[in-house]
């Protein structure tokens, strides 16, 4: 793997926040979605593997579920990398990969989306599992993050994303927002004790772009085509962005 020499890391503002909720990160995600996030990630894995990549990056890998499942199911020749700006997250991801018996198939790398330490046109596929919102919503590095994803992808390569979304039906959307601001925020606060982190997470989900608006942002950033598949009435969705 060719890695760029300059190792400047950005994203310090969000990294401490995720470090503070890391002990309960997986549990809370499962509780919030009533376990549906497991199936959503499986759909993400399936879509990534259908592309038959030779080099794959799990960007914003968190505790490593996407990279681990890709490594479990992928052919031996697939090179799997997992990058995150939280050293604590990477440590947990590495332990989980070791427990799953795939740690020798994954390269865990401390890196931020705004300054990816990879050569141009390196990856066939980049996967992002519920970390994309943090990369672009009210993030001063949003344009850099999108530009770096494009730079690291091969021409014709895909970035496949599972992320929260906005239901098109107004009534369902209102219920979804109420659920986020009451149950999700309340349970997150109860389990983790971290009010600022879950205030940010719930409000960013409530105010995140709908699929039409996000498509315009992504096309303006330089992606050629954007495909969207809604999940659970549009509360979440899977995007495929083609360079």
C-alpha positions as CSV (number, residue, x, y, z in Angstrom):
1,X,0.0,0.0,0.0
2,X,1.4,3.4,-1.0
3,X,0.8,6.0,1.8
4,X,1.4,9.7,1.3
5,X,4.3,11.2,3.2
6,X,2.4,14.1,4.8
7,X,0.5,12.9,7.8
8,X,-1.3,16.0,8.9
9,X,-4.4,15.0,10.8
10,X,-7.5,17.2,11.2
11,X,-10.9,16.7,12.9
12,X,-9.8,17.3,16.4
13,X,-13.1,19.0,17.3
14,X,-15.2,15.8,16.9
15,X,-12.6,13.2,18.0
16,X,-12.8,14.0,21.7
17,X,-16.6,13.7,21.6
18,X,-16.5,10.2,20.1
19,X,-13.8,9.3,22.6
20,X,-16.2,10.2,25.4
21,X,-19.0,7.9,24.3
22,X,-16.9,5.0,23.0
23,X,-17.6,2.5,25.8
24,X,-21.3,2.4,24.8
25,X,-21.1,3.2,21.1
26,X,-22.2,-0.1,19.7
27,X,-24.9,-0.7,22.3
28,X,-26.5,2.7,21.9
29,X,-26.5,2.3,18.1
30,X,-28.4,-1.0,18.4
31,X,-30.8,0.4,21.0
32,X,-31.6,3.5,18.9
33,X,-32.5,1.5,15.8
34,X,-34.1,-1.4,17.6
35,X,-31.3,-3.6,16.1
36,X,-32.1,-2.5,12.5
37,X,-28.6,-1.0,12.0
38,X,-27.2,-4.6,11.9
39,X,-29.3,-5.3,8.8
40,X,-28.6,-1.9,7.3
41,X,-24.8,-2.5,7.6
42,X,-25.3,-5.9,6.0
43,X,-26.9,-4.2,3.0
44,X,-24.0,-1.8,2.9
45,X,-21.5,-4.8,2.9
46,X,-23.5,-6.5,0.1
47,X,-23.5,-3.4,-2.1
48,X,-19.7,-2.9,-1.6
49,X,-18.9,-6.5,-2.4
50,X,-21.0,-6.5,-5.5
51,X,-18.6,-4.0,-6.9
52,X,-15.8,-6.6,-6.6
53,X,-13.2,-4.1,-5.4
54,X,-9.5,-5.0,-5.1
55,X,-8.8,-2.1,-2.6
56,X,-11.4,-1.1,-0.1
57,X,-11.4,1.6,2.6
58,X,-13.8,1.8,5.6
59,X,-13.7,5.5,6.2
60,X,-14.7,6.7,9.6
61,X,-14.6,3.1,10.6
62,X,-15.6,3.6,14.3
63,X,-15.5,0.3,16.0
64,X,-14.8,-1.5,12.7
65,X,-18.0,-3.4,11.9
66,X,-18.0,-2.6,8.2
67,X,-14.3,-3.5,7.6
68,X,-14.6,-6.7,9.7
69,X,-17.6,-7.9,7.7
70,X,-16.0,-7.0,4.4
71,X,-12.9,-8.9,5.4
72,X,-14.9,-12.0,6.5
73,X,-16.8,-12.3,3.2
74,X,-14.3,-10.9,0.6
75,X,-11.9,-12.8,-1.6
76,X,-8.4,-13.3,-0.3
77,X,-7.0,-10.8,-2.7
78,X,-9.0,-7.8,-1.4
79,X,-7.0,-5.3,0.4
80,X,-9.0,-3.8,3.3
81,X,-8.1,-0.6,5.1
82,X,-10.0,1.0,8.0
83,X,-9.4,4.7,8.9
84,X,-10.6,6.8,11.8
85,X,-9.5,10.0,13.6
86,X,-10.3,8.5,17.0
87,X,-7.4,6.4,18.4
88,X,-9.8,4.9,21.0
89,X,-12.2,3.7,18.2
90,X,-9.3,2.2,16.3
91,X,-8.1,0.3,19.3
92,X,-11.6,-1.2,19.8
93,X,-11.9,-2.0,16.1
94,X,-8.5,-3.7,16.1
95,X,-9.5,-5.9,19.1
96,X,-12.8,-6.8,17.5
97,X,-11.0,-7.8,14.3
98,X,-8.6,-9.9,16.3
99,X,-11.5,-11.6,18.0
100,X,-13.2,-12.2,14.7
101,X,-10.0,-13.7,13.3
102,X,-9.6,-11.2,10.5
103,X,-7.1,-8.8,12.0
104,X,-4.4,-10.0,9.5
105,X,-6.7,-8.9,6.7
106,X,-7.3,-5.3,7.8
107,X,-4.9,-2.4,8.0
108,X,-6.1,0.1,10.7
109,X,-4.9,3.6,10.0
110,X,-5.2,6.8,12.1
111,X,-6.4,9.3,9.6
112,X,-9.0,12.0,9.0
113,X,-11.3,12.4,6.0
114,X,-9.9,15.9,5.3
115,X,-6.4,14.6,4.9
116,X,-6.4,11.0,3.8
117,X,-2.9,9.4,3.8
118,X,-3.4,7.5,0.6
119,X,-2.1,8.0,-3.0
120,X,-4.4,9.5,-5.7
121,X,-6.8,7.1,-7.4
122,X,-6.0,4.3,-4.9
123,X,-9.3,2.7,-3.9
124,X,-11.9,0.9,-6.0
125,X,-14.5,1.4,-3.3
126,X,-14.8,3.5,-0.1
127,X,-17.5,2.5,2.4
128,X,-18.9,4.8,5.1
129,X,-21.1,3.4,7.8
130,X,-23.1,6.1,9.6
131,X,-20.1,8.5,9.7
132,X,-20.8,10.6,6.6
133,X,-23.1,13.0,8.4
134,X,-20.3,14.0,10.7
135,X,-18.0,14.6,7.8
136,X,-20.2,17.1,5.9
137,X,-23.0,18.5,8.2
138,X,-21.9,21.9,9.5
139,X,-18.3,20.7,9.3
140,X,-15.9,23.4,8.2
141,X,-13.9,20.7,6.4
142,X,-16.9,19.4,4.5
143,X,-15.5,20.4,1.0
144,X,-12.1,19.0,1.9
145,X,-13.6,15.8,3.0
146,X,-15.6,15.3,-0.2
147,X,-12.6,16.3,-2.3
148,X,-10.4,13.8,-0.5
149,X,-12.9,11.0,-1.0
150,X,-12.9,11.8,-4.8
151,X,-9.1,12.1,-4.9
152,X,-8.6,8.7,-3.2
153,X,-11.1,6.9,-5.5
154,X,-10.1,5.5,-8.8
155,X,-11.9,6.9,-11.9
156,X,-15.2,5.0,-12.0
157,X,-14.9,4.0,-8.4
158,X,-17.7,4.1,-5.9
159,X,-18.2,5.5,-2.4
160,X,-21.1,3.6,-0.8
161,X,-22.7,5.2,2.3
162,X,-25.2,4.1,4.9
163,X,-26.5,7.2,6.7
164,X,-29.5,8.7,8.4
165,X,-31.9,10.5,6.1
166,X,-35.2,12.4,6.0
167,X,-38.5,10.6,5.3
168,X,-40.3,12.3,2.4
169,X,-43.7,11.8,4.1
170,X,-44.3,14.8,6.4
171,X,-46.1,12.9,9.1
172,X,-43.4,10.1,9.2
173,X,-40.7,12.7,9.2
174,X,-42.3,14.5,12.2
175,X,-42.5,11.3,14.1
176,X,-38.9,10.4,13.3
177,X,-37.7,13.8,14.5
178,X,-39.8,13.5,17.7
179,X,-38.3,10.0,18.3
180,X,-34.7,11.3,17.8
181,X,-35.2,14.3,20.2
182,X,-36.9,12.3,22.9
183,X,-36.0,8.6,23.0
184,X,-32.7,8.7,21.2
185,X,-31.4,11.8,23.1
186,X,-32.8,10.5,26.4
187,X,-31.4,7.0,26.1
188,X,-28.1,8.3,24.9
189,X,-27.8,10.6,27.9
190,X,-29.0,7.9,30.3
191,X,-26.5,5.3,29.0
192,X,-23.5,7.5,28.4
193,X,-24.0,10.5,30.6
194,X,-22.7,12.7,27.8
195,X,-25.3,15.5,27.1
196,X,-23.3,17.5,24.5
197,X,-22.4,14.4,22.4
198,X,-26.0,13.2,22.1
199,X,-27.3,16.7,21.7
200,X,-25.1,17.1,18.7
201,X,-25.9,13.6,17.3
202,X,-29.6,13.9,17.6
203,X,-29.8,17.5,16.2
204,X,-27.5,16.7,13.3
205,X,-29.7,13.8,12.4
206,X,-32.9,15.9,12.6
207,X,-31.4,18.6,10.4
208,X,-29.4,16.5,8.0
209,X,-30.0,16.8,4.3
210,X,-32.7,14.9,2.6
211,X,-31.7,12.7,-0.4
212,X,-32.5,15.3,-3.1
213,X,-30.6,18.1,-1.4
214,X,-27.7,15.8,-0.6
215,X,-27.5,14.6,-4.3
216,X,-27.1,18.3,-5.4
217,X,-24.3,18.8,-2.9
218,X,-22.5,15.6,-4.1
219,X,-22.8,16.4,-7.8
220,X,-21.5,19.9,-7.1
221,X,-18.6,18.3,-5.3
222,X,-17.6,16.4,-8.4
223,X,-19.3,13.0,-8.3
224,X,-20.7,12.0,-11.7
225,X,-23.8,10.0,-10.5
226,X,-25.6,9.4,-7.2
227,X,-28.0,6.5,-6.4
228,X,-30.2,6.4,-3.3
229,X,-32.0,3.5,-1.6
230,X,-34.3,4.4,1.3
231,X,-34.3,2.3,4.4
232,X,-37.2,2.1,7.0
233,X,-39.5,4.7,5.4
234,X,-36.6,7.0,4.6
235,X,-35.3,7.3,8.2
236,X,-32.0,6.1,6.8
237,X,-30.6,5.3,3.3
238,X,-27.8,3.9,1.3
239,X,-26.1,6.1,-1.2
240,X,-23.8,5.1,-4.0
241,X,-21.6,7.9,-5.4
242,X,-19.7,7.3,-8.6
243,X,-16.5,9.2,-9.4
